[in-house]
Amino acid sequence: MAFGAGRREGRRPSLPGSGAGPRPEPDAESPALSPRDATDAPIPADAPPRPARRPGNPRLLAGLLLLGGLAAGAALADAVAGLLGHDAFAPDLFSRFEPPSAAHPLGTDELGRDILLRLLYGARVSLAVGLATALAASVVGTLAGVVAAWRGGLVDALVMRLADALLALPALPLLVVLAAIDPARLGLPARGEGLGTAGADILRITLILALFGWVGVARLSRAAALSVLARDHIRAARALGATEARVLRRHVLPNILAPVAVATALAVGGAVLAESVLSFLGLGIQPPAPSWGNMLANAQELVFAAPLSALWPGLAILLTVTGCNLVADGLRRR
């Protein structure tokens, strides 16, 4: 018993150099910190820094700068023509194939016309076709997809089977066939009748491209609308007496705008590229109205003699499509 009692009362000896000693007794006058006081305590100076702020959206900014620069150049085409003192449509056979200079910053083509001015005027046509086609396809496709998701049943089946049928058709050969039809037979105005030199061609190409462009937007908007309509807050809104029009306007459409905006940005680049293909084949914008596609068509036989005539319109198409893809990627990452 004495041995056990002495063992309990004894203290463990501290090792030399370990610095361990008897623990200090807590001070009765300094109360222990509560959990709330511990969280309110000041952060020590060696605490890790706060995480950096979320970076911006460089892809979206770069795409907007590219497209904004092209649009600004198209809008200032008349001012640039007055500054240079040239006519983008009048040939000058004494100035054929001139290299870049102060008078002609990008040189001249096979008819002596200033390439820079024709690029700027061609940007008006190509960007107009791209924007008009993308907007028309997005509006029609969004309405078709939302109606198909909302109504369901036979309406959904008809809209989706029509979309599948259009997707099954070869797009480029069908575009070539439709573009070769006389506009008067389709009830469209002929060239120069009320729409200017290129107005009828722009309207015709826009309608042809929008005829196939709405399909992808319709499938995308239908899938997004079905996902939104299956959420709990939609059921709650209907249970509270919200009409179907209010549900679509206040809940469905705002929630599908993000994917539709991405599809619209991609559609602009696709429409510009498709218009360039048709114009290159001689079925799009007709001369003397400039477009990037018919500028490439005019330069194809002179690509070795005058490579700059083909370089600049090809570069303009590349920058436009790249800008649209960057904008779409930036919108998707937001």
Secondary structure as the mmCIF struct_conf table of DSSP 4:
data_model
#
loop_
_struct_conf.conf_type_id
_struct_conf.id
_struct_conf.beg_label_comp_id
_struct_conf.beg_label_asym_id
_struct_conf.beg_label_seq_id
_struct_conf.end_label_comp_id
_struct_conf.end_label_asym_id
_struct_conf.end_label_seq_id
HELX_RH_AL_P HELX_RH_AL_P1 ALA A 2 GLU A 9
HELX_LH_PP_P HELX_LH_PP_P1 ARG A 12 LEU A 15
TURN_TY1_P TURN_TY1_P1 PRO A 16 GLY A 17
BEND BEND1 SER A 18 SER A 18
HELX_LH_PP_P HELX_LH_PP_P2 PRO A 22 ASP A 27
TURN_TY1_P TURN_TY1_P2 ALA A 28 GLU A 29
BEND BEND2 SER A 30 SER A 30
HELX_LH_PP_P HELX_LH_PP_P3 PRO A 31 SER A 34
HELX_RH_AL_P HELX_RH_AL_P2 PRO A 35 THR A 39
TURN_TY1_P TURN_TY1_P3 ASP A 40 ASP A 40
BEND BEND3 ALA A 41 ALA A 41
HELX_LH_PP_P HELX_LH_PP_P4 PRO A 42 PRO A 44
TURN_TY1_P TURN_TY1_P4 ALA A 45 ASP A 46
BEND BEND4 ALA A 47 ALA A 47
HELX_LH_PP_P HELX_LH_PP_P5 PRO A 48 PRO A 55
HELX_RH_AL_P HELX_RH_AL_P3 PRO A 58 ALA A 75
TURN_TY1_P TURN_TY1_P5 LEU A 76 LEU A 76
HELX_RH_AL_P HELX_RH_AL_P4 ALA A 77 LEU A 84
TURN_TY1_P TURN_TY1_P6 GLY A 85 GLY A 85
BEND BEND5 ALA A 88 ALA A 90
HELX_RH_3T_P HELX_RH_3T_P1 LEU A 93 SER A 95
TURN_TY1_P TURN_TY1_P7 ARG A 96 PHE A 97
HELX_LH_PP_P HELX_LH_PP_P6 GLU A 98 PRO A 99
BEND BEND6 PRO A 100 PRO A 100
BEND BEND7 ALA A 102 HIS A 104
TURN_TY1_P TURN_TY1_P8 PRO A 105 LEU A 106
STRN STRN1 THR A 108 THR A 108
TURN_TY1_P TURN_TY1_P9 GLU A 110 LEU A 111
BEND BEND8 GLY A 112 GLY A 112
STRN STRN2 ASP A 114 ASP A 114
HELX_RH_AL_P HELX_RH_AL_P5 ILE A 115 ARG A 151
HELX_RH_AL_P HELX_RH_AL_P6 GLY A 153 ALA A 168
BEND BEND9 LEU A 169 LEU A 169
HELX_RH_AL_P HELX_RH_AL_P7 ALA A 171 ALA A 179
TURN_TY1_P TURN_TY1_P10 ALA A 180 ALA A 180
BEND BEND10 ILE A 181 ILE A 181
HELX_RH_3T_P HELX_RH_3T_P2 PRO A 183 LEU A 186
TURN_TY1_P TURN_TY1_P11 GLY A 187 GLY A 187
HELX_LH_PP_P HELX_LH_PP_P7 LEU A 188 ALA A 190
TURN_TY1_P TURN_TY1_P12 ARG A 191 GLY A 192
BEND BEND11 GLU A 193 LEU A 195
TURN_TY1_P TURN_TY1_P13 THR A 197 ALA A 198
HELX_RH_AL_P HELX_RH_AL_P8 GLY A 199 LEU A 229
TURN_TY1_P TURN_TY1_P14 ALA A 230 ALA A 230
BEND BEND12 ARG A 231 ARG A 231
HELX_RH_AL_P HELX_RH_AL_P9 ASP A 232 ALA A 239
TURN_TY1_P TURN_TY1_P15 LEU A 240 GLY A 241
HELX_RH_AL_P HELX_RH_AL_P10 GLU A 244 VAL A 247
HELX_RH_PI_P HELX_RH_PI_P1 LEU A 248 VAL A 252
HELX_RH_AL_P HELX_RH_AL_P11 LEU A 253 PHE A 280
TURN_TY1_P TURN_TY1_P16 LEU A 281 GLY A 282
BEND BEND13 LEU A 283 ILE A 285
HELX_LH_PP_P HELX_LH_PP_P8 GLN A 286 GLN A 286
TURN_TY1_P TURN_TY1_P17 PRO A 287 PRO A 288
BEND BEND14 ALA A 289 ALA A 289
HELX_RH_AL_P HELX_RH_AL_P12 TRP A 292 ALA A 299
HELX_RH_3T_P HELX_RH_3T_P3 GLN A 300 LEU A 302
TURN_TY1_P TURN_TY1_P18 VAL A 303 ALA A 305
TURN_TY1_P TURN_TY1_P19 PRO A 307 PRO A 307
HELX_RH_AL_P HELX_RH_AL_P13 LEU A 308 ARG A 333
#
